[in-house]
Amino acid sequence: MEGRPLQDPELIELAKDGDVRAYGELVERYRQIAFRTAYLITRNAADAEDAAQDAFVKAYYALQRFRTREPFRPWLLRIVSNEAKNRARSARRREGLTLRLAEGGPPEDAGPSPEAAATLRETQEALLAALAMLREEDRLVIAYRYLLELSETETAEVLGVRPGTVKSRLSRALGRLRERLPSALGTTELEAADA
């Protein structure tokens, strides 16, 4: 069927056979999430960009070992995570977390009121500040699952653990996050997410 976009397994097989354009399509498809994943770890845009690029190069050279029946995204994000961790460890960067929450969609008819926008910004800042105080293990499981919106299975694959481990780590991490949130901030969203 000509004209339809190729699926990941098809692109991977072509890339394994030396088709650089096919690998370029995979890079383009996963470039943003690779950068966002690296940024969660390095907390620095330049380091995240470098880590993502290095990870794509390493993934290309490891492509022959990739099992085509497995999902590509978690495999790639694991490489990105490892590259970003190595970069962060060597740089010893421990600055405050400056994540941006997932992009919001365009407003319907009108934007939120100034009061609502200010409240949302304060809530986001409090959440990010509390998230920054967590251990890396807690911060990553929350970020992968909720900020990057990976499934539990994908989160498990990226972290290199079992799905049941993701559930238990996530539960404990959300509990620690709740403890660090200002008391004025409600926890209903976190409780809904934890359910």
C-alpha positions as CSV (number, residue, x, y, z in Angstrom):
1,M,0.0,0.0,0.0
2,E,1.9,3.1,-1.2
3,G,1.5,6.4,0.5
4,R,0.9,5.1,3.9
5,P,3.5,5.8,6.6
6,L,5.7,2.9,7.5
7,Q,5.3,1.4,10.9
8,D,8.3,1.1,13.3
9,P,9.1,-2.6,12.5
10,E,9.2,-1.8,8.8
11,L,11.5,1.2,9.3
12,I,13.7,-0.9,11.6
13,E,14.1,-3.7,9.1
14,L,14.9,-1.1,6.4
15,A,17.4,0.6,8.7
16,K,19.0,-2.8,9.5
17,D,19.5,-3.3,5.8
18,G,21.4,0.0,5.6
19,D,18.5,2.4,4.6
20,V,19.7,5.7,6.3
21,R,16.4,7.5,5.4
22,A,14.4,4.9,7.3
23,Y,16.5,5.4,10.4
24,G,16.2,9.2,9.9
25,E,12.4,8.7,10.0
26,L,12.7,6.9,13.3
27,V,14.9,9.7,14.7
28,E,12.4,12.3,13.6
29,R,9.5,10.3,15.0
30,Y,11.2,9.9,18.5
31,R,13.3,13.1,18.6
32,Q,11.1,15.1,21.0
33,I,10.4,12.3,23.5
34,A,14.1,11.4,23.5
35,F,15.0,15.0,24.3
36,R,12.3,15.3,27.0
37,T,13.5,12.0,28.6
38,A,17.1,13.2,28.6
39,Y,16.0,16.6,30.0
40,L,14.3,14.9,32.9
41,I,17.6,13.5,33.9
42,T,20.1,16.1,33.0
43,R,18.0,19.2,33.8
44,N,19.9,21.1,31.1
45,A,18.8,21.6,27.6
46,A,22.3,21.5,26.0
47,D,23.2,18.3,27.9
48,A,19.8,16.8,27.0
49,E,20.2,17.5,23.3
50,D,23.7,16.0,23.3
51,A,22.5,12.9,25.3
52,A,19.7,12.4,22.9
53,Q,21.9,12.7,19.8
54,D,24.5,10.3,21.3
55,A,21.7,7.9,22.1
56,F,20.4,7.9,18.6
57,V,24.0,7.2,17.3
58,K,24.4,4.3,19.8
59,A,20.9,3.0,19.0
60,Y,21.8,3.0,15.3
61,Y,25.0,0.9,15.9
62,A,23.0,-1.5,18.2
63,L,20.1,-1.8,15.8
64,Q,21.3,-5.2,14.6
65,R,20.8,-6.6,18.1
66,F,17.3,-5.1,18.5
67,R,14.5,-7.7,18.3
68,T,12.0,-6.3,15.8
69,R,9.0,-7.8,17.5
70,E,9.7,-5.7,20.6
71,P,8.5,-2.1,20.9
72,F,11.1,0.4,19.7
73,R,10.2,3.4,21.9
74,P,11.0,1.8,25.3
75,W,14.2,0.3,23.9
76,L,15.3,3.7,22.6
77,L,14.3,5.6,25.7
78,R,16.4,3.2,27.8
79,I,19.4,4.1,25.8
80,V,18.6,7.7,26.0
81,S,18.2,7.4,29.8
82,N,21.5,5.7,30.2
83,E,23.3,8.3,28.1
84,A,21.7,11.1,30.0
85,K,22.5,9.5,33.4
86,N,26.1,9.2,32.3
87,R,26.2,12.8,31.2
88,A,24.6,14.0,34.4
89,R,26.9,12.0,36.5
90,S,30.0,13.2,34.8
91,A,28.8,16.8,34.9
92,R,27.6,16.6,38.6
93,R,24.8,18.9,37.8
94,R,22.3,19.1,40.6
95,E,20.4,22.3,39.8
96,G,16.8,22.9,40.6
97,L,14.3,21.1,38.4
98,T,13.1,23.3,35.6
99,L,10.8,20.9,33.8
100,R,8.0,22.2,31.8
101,L,4.7,20.3,32.2
102,A,3.3,18.6,29.2
103,E,2.2,21.0,26.5
104,G,-1.4,22.0,26.8
105,G,-3.7,22.1,23.8
106,P,-4.9,25.4,22.3
107,P,-7.6,27.1,24.3
108,E,-11.2,26.6,23.1
109,D,-12.9,30.0,22.8
110,A,-11.1,32.1,25.5
111,G,-8.1,31.6,27.7
112,P,-8.4,31.1,31.4
113,S,-9.0,34.1,33.6
114,P,-5.8,35.8,35.0
115,E,-6.7,34.5,38.4
116,A,-7.0,30.9,37.1
117,A,-3.8,31.2,35.1
118,A,-1.9,32.5,38.2
119,T,-3.3,29.7,40.3
120,L,-2.3,27.1,37.7
121,R,1.2,28.6,37.5
122,E,1.6,28.5,41.3
123,T,0.3,24.9,41.4
124,Q,2.7,23.9,38.6
125,E,5.7,25.6,40.4
126,A,4.8,24.0,43.7
127,L,4.5,20.6,42.1
128,L,7.8,21.0,40.2
129,A,9.6,22.2,43.4
130,A,8.3,19.2,45.3
131,L,9.3,16.9,42.5
132,A,12.8,18.3,42.4
133,M,13.2,17.5,46.1
134,L,12.6,13.8,45.5
135,R,15.3,11.2,44.9
136,E,16.2,10.6,41.3
137,E,14.5,7.1,41.3
138,D,11.2,8.7,42.6
139,R,11.4,11.7,40.2
140,L,12.0,9.5,37.2
141,V,9.2,7.0,37.8
142,I,6.7,9.9,38.2
143,A,8.1,11.8,35.3
144,Y,8.1,8.9,32.9
145,R,4.6,7.7,33.9
146,Y,2.8,11.1,34.1
147,L,4.9,13.8,32.4
148,L,6.0,11.7,29.4
149,E,2.8,9.7,29.6
150,L,4.5,6.3,29.1
151,S,2.4,3.2,30.0
152,E,3.4,1.1,33.0
153,T,4.9,-1.4,30.7
154,E,7.0,1.2,28.8
155,T,8.0,2.8,32.1
156,A,9.2,-0.6,33.3
157,E,11.2,-1.2,30.1
158,V,12.8,2.2,30.3
159,L,13.8,1.8,33.9
160,G,14.8,-1.9,33.4
161,V,12.4,-3.2,36.0
162,R,9.2,-5.3,36.1
163,P,5.8,-3.7,35.7
164,G,4.9,-4.6,39.3
165,T,8.0,-2.8,40.5
166,V,6.8,0.3,38.6
167,K,3.5,0.2,40.5
168,S,5.1,-0.1,43.9
169,R,7.8,2.5,43.1
170,L,5.1,4.8,41.8
171,S,2.9,4.4,44.8
172,R,5.8,5.2,47.2
173,A,7.1,8.1,45.1
174,L,3.6,9.7,44.9
175,G,3.4,9.3,48.7
176,R,6.7,11.1,49.2
177,L,5.6,13.8,46.7
178,R,2.4,14.4,48.6
179,E,4.5,14.9,51.8
180,R,6.5,17.6,50.1
181,L,3.6,19.5,48.6
182,P,2.4,22.6,50.4
183,S,-0.6,21.9,52.5
184,A,-2.6,24.6,50.7
185,L,-2.2,22.5,47.5
186,G,-4.9,19.8,47.2
187,T,-3.8,16.3,46.4
188,T,-6.9,15.2,44.5
189,E,-5.1,15.0,41.2
190,L,-2.3,12.9,42.7
191,E,-4.8,10.6,44.4
192,A,-6.7,10.2,41.1
193,A,-3.4,9.5,39.3
194,D,-2.4,6.9,42.0
195,A,-5.7,5.1,41.8
